[in-house]
Amino acid sequence: MFLKKYLLVLFVCFVSIFNGQTNIRAMFYNTLNYNSDAQSQNRTPYLRTILEEVAPDLFMVCELKNEIASNYLFENAVLLANNNFNNAEFKNSESPATGLLQMVYYNSEKLELVYNEVIPTDIRDINHYTFNIKSDQEEVPTKIEVFVTHLKASRGASNMQKRLASIDIFTRELDRLPENSHVLFAGDFNFYTSNEPGFQKIIDENNSIPIIDPIDRLCPTFPDDGINYFNEDNYDAMYFWNNSSFSDVHSQSTRNSEVNGDGAGGGMDDRFDFIMMSKNFTTSNKLIYIEGSYKTIGNNTNCYNSYVSNSNCFGTYTQELRNALYYFSDHLPISIDLEFKNNSLSLNTEDQFTILNSNVVHESLTIQIKNPVHQVLVYNQLGQIVLDLKHVNSEILKIDITHFKKGVYYVKIDKFKVQKIIKI
């Protein structure tokens, strides 16, 4: 019994060391009226600084003016920060607000874009992108459904209703997806409180795919006292994000006044920017949200009602980065980290051996080996060695497995990639 437990622990350690995984950092950023003019181009080096610091794999943006602007941003910031990036096909607006558009750029070593559509609303588009996570271990790729938008700004009942109407369209899109889909929903949402009907619609547990705030930083619920706290005459900051208790998640405004005649002032006092996600990121054993990875980039938690580059707002994020954030946009980026477990147990990604025909086997397992190897091991799911062959010089190795019990096994040859087989 002790030996079995020891072997099981040993195998768990073996898997944890060799289990292949891919970390994916997603980042959303409002690029502040990014245009094809000199003013936008002159601030582009600041974006490069930000991207080099954060190093996202999925870069989602809003407030692009046109395709020329998108291409300039891509070529002069995104690619210079990481030359493995691709950009999605640019889509013109199908909604009334045609001058503030969304876009994604992505690390082509980790992600493959397979779907790109515009979902029109009465205000601004919602852009939907489907990515496959690249893996040589999966016949059916794991997907991430990415939605990016920019909801209607400003206070007032009419604007709240417009935000809600856009969210209604988003949640209907969820109905079209498989119920186990992994979904990211990012954007400048312009919610002043999580009590807004639009925000409550996003996190409604009855949605076909439940969506959550990864950090669960919601405002206190309005009391049931008959008072309309959305009415400015009854405003109480306690029930809104605009108070110091949320200073660590405020993403707007990075400034106390306009810069070059553009952007909002007022200092850091609103949580407008979000990356939200489907709840299954917290329950999946395949694609996982890394707890604690949600960041409001540049927010050192001590800049309430001030500007992000204020030297008194020192902390984890450097002065250089905060200067770049100040000059590039009046919003801060949001980032999260995801972990994809691709079921490959590997030290070396080069295929030094190949399982021929299929990894689903019945009587015999046939392996093609590129070079002579010192040892071939087969483990069962308990981590017990069920086969140990040494000094194999044959290019084609055929192993009789008729005596194996039905189940999953792992083939390990020297220090090369471990591969899974299924005995039926």
ZADOKE-588795 format. One record per residue: x, y, z of N, C-alpha, C, O in turn. Coordinates in steps of 0.02 Angstrom, whole numbers, plus 50000, padded with zeros to 5 digits. Layout:
XYZXYZXYZXYZ ...
//
This chain:
500424994050000500005000050000500435006250000500305011049964 500975006150042501425011950045501755013049977501835018749955 501955007549944502285008049880501815011149828502035015249788 501185009149828500705011849780500625019349790500615023149742 500565021449854500495028649868501125032349847501075037949820 501695029349858502325032549839502365033449764502555038749739 502175028149727502195028549654501705033749628501845037249580 501115034249661500625039149640500875046249651500805050449607 501175047449708501455054049722502015055649673502065061249647 502435050649659502985051449612502715053249543502995057549508 502175049949523501895051249457501585058249454501655061749403 501245060349507500975067149509501535072349502501465077249467 502085071049537502665075649531502935075549460503115080749432 502955069449431503195068749362502765072849314503025076249270 502095072249323501645075949280501715083449290501725087249241 501765085649352501805092849365502435095849337502445101649319 502975091849333503605094349305503565094649230503795099449199 503285089349200503315088749127502675090649091502655091049030 502145091949129501515093449096501565099849057501715105149084 501425099448992501475105248950500925110248964500345108248972 501085116448969500575121548980500775127848943501365129048930 500275131848926500385138148892500045143548933499455143048948 500415148748950500125154448983499945159748931500335161248886 499345162448937499095167448890498895173648930498465173348974 499215179148915499045185548947498595189548900498785191048844 498005191248925497535195348887497535202348915497565203348976 497515207248871497525214248892497025218348851496995217748790 496635222448886496175227148852496405234248865496645235848920 496325238648814496555245548821496125250148777496015248748718 495875255548808495555260848770496105265448744496465268648783 496185265848678496745269348648496625276748636497035280048604 496065279448661495915286548661495935289648591496425292948572 495405288648554495325291948489495935291048444496165295848412 496205284948442496825283848404496675284448329496275280648301 497005289348298496865291148230497475290348186498005288148210 497415292148123497975291848076498325298548071498675299748022 498225302948120498525309548118499175309748157499365304848189 499515315348153500175316148184500125315648260500575312848292 499585318248289499525318148362499525310948388499855309448438 499145306448356499125299448377499795296048363500035292148404 500085297348306500715294248288501275296348337501705292348353 501255302548360501775304948405501735301548473502245301148508 501155299148493501115295748558501195288148553501175284648603 501275285648492501345278348482501935275348518501865269848544 502525278548522503075275548560502905274048633503185269548662 502445277948662502235276548730501865269848734501945266048783 501475268248683501135261848681501635256148676501555250948708 502145257048636502665251948631502965250548700503075244748718 503115255848737503385254948805502925250848848503145246448885 502275252348844501785248848884501745241448865501735237048908 501735240148800501685233148777502305229148795502255223348812 502885232248791503495228648809503505227048884503775221948904 503205231348924503175230148996502675224649013502825220149052 502075224948983501545220249001501615213548964501465208348993 501845213748902501945207748860501305203548853501305197748872 500775206448827500165202548817500225197748758500645198648714 499815192548758499755188048701499125189548661499085188048601 498635192448694498015194548662497905201848681497795203448740 497925206248632497885213448644497235216048612497175216248551 496755217948655496095220248633496045227748644496235230248696 495785231348595495755238548601495075241248579494705237948543 494935247348601494375251248575494605258348561495165260248579 494175262248530494295269148510494835269848456495245274348458 494815265348408495185266448345494735270148297494135268748292 495025274948260494635278948214494525275548147494005276448116 495025271848123494975269048056495505263748046495925262548090 495495260447989495965255047974496675257547968497145254147988 496765263447939497445266247933497755267048002498345265448013 497365269548049497605270348118497785263548148498295262848181 497355258648137497485251948164498135249148136498535246348174 498245249848072498855247248041499475250848067499985247648079 499425257448077500005261148103500165258848174500745257848191 499645258148215499755255848284500065248948284500525247548323 499825244548241500085237748237500825237748216501235234348248 500985241448164501665241248137502175244948179502765243248179 501955250048216502425254448251502415253648327502805256948362 501995249348352501995247848424501955240348437502385237548470 501425237248410501305230148426501865225748399502145221748437 502015226348336502535222048306503225223448335503635218948341 503355229748352504015231348380504095228448450504645227148472 503535227548484503555224548551503595216948547503905213748590 503295213948494503305206648485503175205148412502605205848388 503685202948376503615201948304503245195448286503185193848227 503005191848337502595185848323501845187548318501435183148309 501685193948324500975195848325500685196248254501025197948206 500035194648251499625195948192499055200548213498925201548272 498715203448164498125207348178497525204348143497585201348089 496945205148173496335202748142496175207048081496425212548073 495745204348038495495208447983495085214148012494645213148053 495245220247990494895226048016494175226147989494055225147930 493705227448034492995227648015492725234748025492795237648080 492435237547974492105244047980491475243448022491185238048027 491265249048050490695249048095490045247448058489935249648001 489625243548090488945242248066488415245548111487815244448103 488665249448159488225253048206488275260448193488725262648156 487835264548222487825271748207488475275348223488675279748186 488815273548279489435276948298490015273848258490285268648277 490195277048203490665274048156491395275748170491835273048137 491525280248218492215282648226492575280048286493145282148299 492275275548325492615272648383492545265048378492025262248394 493085261748354493045254748334493495250348377493965252748409 493335243948376493715238948414494175235048367494085234948306 494675231748398495145227748359495515223148407495555224448467 495785217648380496235213248420496875211848381496875211548319 497405211048419498055208948394498265203148438498105203048498 498625198248410498725192148448499385188748431499655189448376 499645185148479500275181348473500135175048432499795170448455 500395174848371500245169348325500595162848346500435157548319 501065163148392501365157048417500905153348465500985147348476 500435156948494499995153848544499265153448520498895149048542 499065158048476498365158648458498265158748383498685161248346 497715155848362497525155948291496815158848287496355156248317 496735164248249496085167348240495695163548187495925162748131 495105161148206494705157048159494025160048144493665157548101 493835165448178493185168448166493215175748188493515177448238 492885180048148492905187248160492265190248133492155190248072 491835192848177491205195748153491045202148192491285203148247 490625206248162490365212248193489645210948214489245208348175 489495212748277488815212248302488565219348312488775222748359 488115221748269487895228748275487415229748333487045225248352 487435235748361486955237948412486705244848391486885247348338 486295247848433486035254548418486545259948431486425265748414 487115258248460487635263248476488295261448441488475264348390 488655256548470489295254448443489315246848435488945243248468 489745244648391489815237548377490045233648439490375236448483 489865227348441490205222348482490585217948433490285215148387 491235217248441491635213048397491745206248429491915205848488 491635201048390491695194148414492265190748376492265190548315 492735188048413493295184448385493335177548418493265176848478 493465172448377493565165748404494285163648390494525164048334 494625161548443495325159348438495385152048456495075149648504 495785148448418496025141948439496685142848476497115146748456 496765139248531497405139148565497835133948531497635128148524 498425135848510498845131348471499125125848516499395127148570 499045119748492499295113848528499365108148479498915107048438 499905104548483499995098748439499725092448472499835086848447 499385093248529499145087448567498395086548561498125081548586 498045091148528497315090748526497065090148455497245094148411 496655085248443496325084648379495775089948371495675092648317 495425091348426494925096648427495205102348469495255101648530 495375108048439495705113448476495255116348530494645116548523 495565118648583495215122448634495135129648610495605132648584 494535132348617494375138948590494275144048646494085142348702 494405150348629494215155948671493775160548629493975162848576 493175161948654492715166648621492835173448652492735174348713 493035178248611493225184848636492745190148609492645190648548 492445193948654491995199448635492295205948661492505206448719 492325210948617492605217448636492115222848616491845222848560 491995227648661491515233048645491685239348684492145239548724 491295244448670491355251048702490645253548713490315255748666 490415253148775489725254848788489625262448793490105266248799 489005264448789488825271548789489085274948853489025272148908 489365280948845489635284648901489115289048933488565289948907 489295291748991488935297149027488365294449071488105288949062 488195298649119487665297049167486975298149136486915300249078 486475296649175485785297949153485425291649134485725286749111 484755291749143484345285849131484385283649059484395277649045 484405288349012484425286648941485055282848924485035277848888 485625285148950486265281848935486305275048968486595270348940 486035274449029486015267949061485615262949020485805257149012 485055265348992484635260948952485005258848888484925253148866 485405263248860485785261448800486325256248816486455251848776 486625256948873487115251848893486775245048903487025239848880 486195245148935485815239048946485615235848879485655229748872 485405239948831485195237248766485765233648731485665228448700 486375236448736486955233148706487115226648741487295221648709 487055226648807487185220448845486665215148830486835209248828 486055217048819485545212248799485755208648734485655202648727 486035212448688486265209348625486845204648638486875199248610 487315206748682487875202348699487635195748729487865190448709 487175196148777486955189948810486565185448762486565179348770 486235188448713485905184248662486425180548620486305174948597 486995183748610487535180348573487795174348612487995169348583 487785174748678487995169048719487545163048706487775157348710 486915164248692486445158848679486645154748617486455148948611 487015157848572487215154448510487825150048519487985146048475 488175150748575488795147048586488665140548623488175140048660 489095135548614489045129548656489085131548730489455136148748 488705128148772488625130348841489275129948881489335133148933 489755126048858490395125548895490935130148865491525129348881 490735134948824491225139448792491585143648844491305145748895 492235144848830492625149448870492575156348837492765157248779 492325161248875492165167748848492545173148887492555173148948 492855177848849493105184048877492685189748850492535189948790 492495194248894492105200148874492465206248900492495207448960 492745210248854493175215748873492935222248842492605222248790 493085227748876492905234148847492915239848896493015238948956 492795245748869492655251648909491905251748919491525253648874 491675249548977490965248348988490595254649013489985255049007 490965259349041490655265749063490125264849117489695269149124 490145259449154489695258649211489965262549271490555262249286 489525266249304489725269949363489645265749427489945267349479 489255260549422489145256149479488925249249453488635248749399 489075244249491488845237549472488105236649484487825231449467 487775241749513487055241549522486675243249458486065242349455 487025245749408486695247349345486365241149315486645235649319 485775241849285485445236049254485875232549203485865226349198 486265236249164486695233049114487215228649144487345223149120 487525230949198488035226849231487705220749263487975215149260 487135221749295486785216049325486595210849273486565204849288 486445213149211486285208449158486895204349138486835198349123 487485207349139488085203549123488195197849172488345192249151 488115199249236488275194249287487665190149309487695186549359 487125190649271486525186749287486695179249281486895176849228 486605175649336486775168449336486325164449290486485158649275 485785167349267485335163749221485545164449148485225161449104 486075168249134486335168449066486525161449044486735157349085 486475160048979486635153348955487355151548969487515145648979 487805156448970488495155548992488615160749047488655166649032 488655158649109488755163449164489405167349156489935164449144 489365173949164489935178449159490065181549227489595183349263 490705182049246490875184649312491425189949306491795190349257 491455194049358492025198649368492575194549402492465192149458 493155193649370493665189249399493865191049470494055186749509 493825197649487494035199649554493445201049600493535202549659 492835200449574492225201049614492235207549656492065207549715 492425213049623492435219549657491815223549639491835228249600 491265221549667490625224749653490465229949707490705229549763 490055234649687489845239849734489325237049783488985232149767 489265240049842488725237949887488045238749852487935243549815 487615234049864486955234249833486535240049860486545241349920 486175243349815485725248649838485255245849891484985240349883 485155249549945484675247149996483955247449970483795251549927 483545243249997482835243049977482455248050020482075246150064 482565254450006482265259650047481845264550007481645269850032 481705262749944481285266949902481625272849871481305276749836 482285273749883482655279449856482975277449789483275272149784 482925281749740483245280649675483945283749678484025289749669 484435279549690485125282049697485435283949631485975286949629 485115282349576485365284649511485185292049500485505295349459 484695294449535484525301549532485085305449567485255304049624 485365310349532485925314149559485765317549625486215318849665 485135319149636484945322249700485025317349759485085319449816 485025310849743485085305749796485765302149794485855297049827 486235304849756486865301349745487235300049812487285304549854 487465293949819487875292049877488465287949851488365282349828 489065290749856489665287549827489795280549855490145276649824 489505279149912489605272449942489395266949894489695261549895 488885268249853488605263049810488875263349739488605260049694 489405267149729489695268049663490445266649666490745266549720 490755265549608491475264349607491885270649621492475270249637 491565276449616491915282749626491985284149701491695288849727 492395280049734492585281549803493245278149818493455273649782 493575280149870494265278049883494325270649899494875267949893 493785267349918493835260149933493975256049870494185250249875 493865259049811494005255549748494615258549713494705257549653 495035262049750495605265549718496085260849683496435262849637 496105254549704496575249749674496335247049607496725243949572 495695248249589495435245749525495215251349479494955250049424 495305257649498495115263149454495545263149392496155262349395 495225264149335495585263949271495515270449232495785271049177 495145275349259495025281549222494855286949273494465285549319 495125292949268495555295349215496285295649240496415297149298 496735294249194497445294649210497685301749221498265302849240 497245306749209497465313749207496995318149249496425316449262 497265323849269496855328849302496595334049254496145337949270 496885334149193496665338749141496825335749074497195330849070 496565338649020496695336148953497435336548935497795340848961 497655332148891498325332348863498255333248788497915329348755 498575338248761498515339848690497795340548668497605338748612 497385343248713496685344548695496255338448689495715338848660 496465332948717496075326748709496045323048774496495323648817 495525319248783495455314948842495105318348900495035324448901 494895314348947494545316749006495035318249062495565315049067 494865323049104495255324349164494895321649224494495317049219 495035324449281494685322449342495055317649387494865316749444 495605314649362495985310149404495695303149408495165301749380 496035298849445495865291749450495275290849498495355291149559 494685289649469494105289049513493535284749484492995284549513 493655281349428493125277249399493385270449376493955269949352 492985265349384493145258749357492715257749295492165255049297 492985259949238492625259549176492845253649133492455251149091 493455251249142493755246349097493765239449129493925238649188 493595234349089493495227649116493755222349068493745223149007 493985216849097493985210349064493575205749108493775204049164 492995203749083492585198949119492645192249085492875191749028 492425187049118492545180349090491985175549110491625176649159 491925170249072491445165049089491675161449153492275160649165 491185159349192491325156449257491745150149252492105148349299 491705146649194492055140249188492815141049188493165136049195 493075147149182493795148149190494025146549261494615145249273 493555146649308493725145249378493595138049397493775135849452 493295134149351493135127249367493465122249319493485116349333 493705124649262493985120249211494655117449234495025120649272 494825111449210495495108849221495905109349157496455106649153 495645112849107495975113649043496205120749031496785121949014 495755125549040495885132649027495685136449090495105136749108 496175139349123496095141649192496285149049199496805151149173 495875152749234496065159449256496545158849314496405155349363 497125162149309497625161849362497425166849416497435172949406 497235164249473496995168249528497495173749546498095172449552 497245179749554497675185349572498015188849514498395193549525 497875186649453498235189449395497885195649365498175199049323 497265197049387496905202849360497265209249383497355210349443 497475213349335497855219349351497565225449315497365225049257 497545230949351497435237449320498125240449312498405243149359 498395240049251499095241449239499245248849253498915253349227 499745249949296499945256749313499635259349377499845264549402 499135255849403498795258149464499165255349525499135249349539 499505259749560499865257749620499445258149683499705257749739 498785258849675498275258749728498255265249769497845265749814 498685270049754498745275949797498665282449758498975287549775 498265282449705498215288249661497495290749654497315293549603 497095289749706496395291749702496345299249690496635303349726 495955301049639495835308049619496465311749598496475317849596 496995308049581497605311049556497765308249488497385304249461 498325310449459498535308049393499035302449401499425302349448 499025297649355499385291449364500145292349368500485288349399 500405297549336501135298649335501375302949393501965304649397 500935304749439501125308449498501675304649535501595298749550 502225308049550502785304749583502605302049652502945297649678 502075304749682501855302249746501475295649741501365292249791 501295293849679500925287449668501415281849653501295277849608 501955281549690502475276449678502245269649704501785269049744 502595264549678502425257749699502695252749649503235253749621 502325247349638502555241949595502685244249524503185242349493 502235248449498502305250849429502775256849427502695261549466 503265256549383503805261449381503565268249356503035268849326 503975273249370503825279949346503825280149270503405283549240 504295276549238504335276449165503685273649135503425276549087 503435268249162502815265349136502235270149148501825271049104 502195273049206501625277449222501645283849180501125286549162 502255286149163502305291849117502025289949049501655293849018 502195283949026501955281748960501195281048960500865282948912 500915278449014500195277749020499855284549020499325285348990 500145289349054499865296049058499825299248989499315302148972 500355298748951500385302248887500015298448831499815301548782 499925291948839499595288348784498835288748787498515289648735 498545288148846497805287648850497555290248917497935290748965 496915291848920496605293748983496305287749020495945288649069 496435281748995496235275549028496855271349044497395272449016 496775266649089497305261749103497105255049072496515253349068 497605251149051497455244449025497265239649082497455240649140 496905234449064496735228949109497035222649081497015221449021 497325218449124497605212149101497425206449148497325207349208 497365200549118497275194349157497715188949126497905189449068 497885183949166498285178349142497875171949144497515170549192 497925168149090497595161749084498115156249077498655157349049 497955150349101498395144549093498035139149054497495137049073 498345137049000498065131748958498485125448968499085125448954 498165120148992498515113749002498375109548941497815107248930 498905108448901498795105248835498915097748835498975094748782 498945094748895498995087448901499615084548869499635078548854 500115088548858500745085748833501245085848889501325090848924 501585080348898502105079848950502765080348915502995075548883 503095086048919503665087048875504235090648908504135095148949 504835088648891505435092448904505705095348839506025100548839 505555092048785505815094048720505235093948671504915088748663 505095099548640504515099848595504645096448528504175095648489 505255094548514505385091248451505155083948455505305080448504 504795081748406504545074848405505115070048389505315069448331 505375066548440505905061748429505625054748417505985050348394 504985053848432504665047548415503935048748399503645053748420 503655044248360502965044948336502595038548347502835033148331 501995039048374501545033348380501185032548313500815036948293 501305026948280501025025948213500295023648218500075020848267 499935025048164499235023148156498785027248203498415031648180 498805025848268498365029248314498615028148385498955023248399 498455032948430498625031848500498085027948537498145026648596 497545026148501497045021548529497225014548503497165013148444 497425010248548497715003748528497344998048562497024998848614 497424992148532497074986248558497574980648574497624978448631 497934978248523498384972548534499124974548534499514971648571 499304979448494500004981248490500084988748479499654992148451 500644991248503500824998248498501434998748453501944995548466 501385002748400501935003348353502215010448356501855015348348 502875010948369503205017348378503775018048328504175013448320 503805023748295504375025348252504855029748291504645034948318 505485027848294505985031348334506525034048287506805030348247 506665040548292507135043648246507855041248258508225039948210 508045040748321508735038948338508745033548392508245032748427 509285029948399509335025148454509215028548521509445034148532 508855025048566508695027948631508925023248686509025017248675 509015026148745509255022248802508705018348837508805012748861 508095021448840507575018248880506885020248854506755026048837 506445015248852505745016348836505335014148897505385008348918 504945018748924504535017148983503805018148966503625022748928 503375013948994502655014848989502385014949061502505010249099 502005020349078501715021049144500955020149139500655021849088 500655017549192499935017749197499725024049233500145028249250 499075024949245498825031149274499025031949347498985037549374 499235026649380499485027149449500225028949452500505029749506 500535029549393501245031049392501675024849396502285025449403 501375019049394501765012849397502055011149328501715011749278 502675009049328503005006949265502754999949247502844995149284 502424999549188502174993049166502604990149111502514984349092 503064994149084503524991649032504164995749036504155001849041 504734992149032505384995449035505844991948985506074986348997 505984995448930506444992848879507064997148876507015003248878 507644994048872508264997848872508644996748807508614991348776 509015002048787509465001848729509104999448665509274994348636 508615003348646508215001748587508545004948525508635011048523 508725000748477509055003248417508625002548355508815004548300 508034999648363507594998548306507235004948287506995008548331 507185006348222506825012348200506065011348209505715016148224 505825005348200505125003748211505084998848269505344993248265 504765000948323504694996748383503964994648391503524998948396 503844988148391503174985548400503124982148467503514977548482 502634984348508502574981948577501914978348585501384981148569 501934972348610501334968448624501014971048688501334971048741 500384973348684500054976048744499414972148759498974974648795 499364966148733498744962248745498634960848819498064959948841 499184960848858499124959348929498974965648971498854965149031 498974971548939498814977748974498064977948989497654975748948 497874980549046497174981949061496944987949020497344992249001 496304988349007496034994148971496135000449012496055000449073 496315005848977496415012149012496925016648978497125015348921 497135021849013497605026748987498305025149011498415023449069 498795025748965499485024648980499905030248951499685033948907 500525030948976500975036248952501635033048931501935029148968 501855034948871502485032348844503015037748851502935043348826 503555036048885504115040648895504755037548867504965032148887 505055041148821505675038848790506225043948805506195049648783 506725041748843507265046248865506955052648894506515052348936 507195058448871506935064748896506515068448844506455074648846 506235064648799505835067848747505105068148767504925066148823 504705070548723503995071748736503645065248757503705060148723 503285065548812502885059948834502225060048796501935065348786 501995054248773501385053848735500895049048768501095044148800 500265050448760499735046548792499465041348743499395042648684 499315035448768498975030348728498365027848768498345028348829 497895025348732497285022648763497205015348742497135013948682 497225010748790497135003648776496395002048780496065003348830 496124999148725495414997348724495324989848722494764987448721 
//
